[in-house]
Amino acid sequence: IDLVDVIQQQNKWAKQIIKKVIKN
């Protein structure tokens, strides 16, 4: 697993969480 891939994946999760928080 490449470190860049892990960071990109964490960014995707963070964006999804932010969207959920904004909706709520």
C-alpha positions in Angstrom: 0.0 0.0 0.0 1.4 3.4 -1.0 1.4 6.2 1.5 -0.1 8.5 -1.1 -3.0 6.1 -1.6 -3.6 6.0 2.2 -3.7 9.8 2.4 -6.1 10.0 -0.6 -8.4 7.4 1.0 -8.4 9.3 4.3 -9.2 12.5 2.4 -12.2 10.8 0.8 -13.4 9.6 4.2 -13.0 13.0 5.7 -15.0 14.6 2.9 -17.8 12.1 3.4 -17.9 12.7 7.1 -17.9 16.5 6.6 -20.8 16.1 4.1 -22.7 14.0 6.7 -22.1 16.6 9.4 -23.2 19.4 7.2 -26.4 17.6 6.3 -27.1 16.9 9.9 
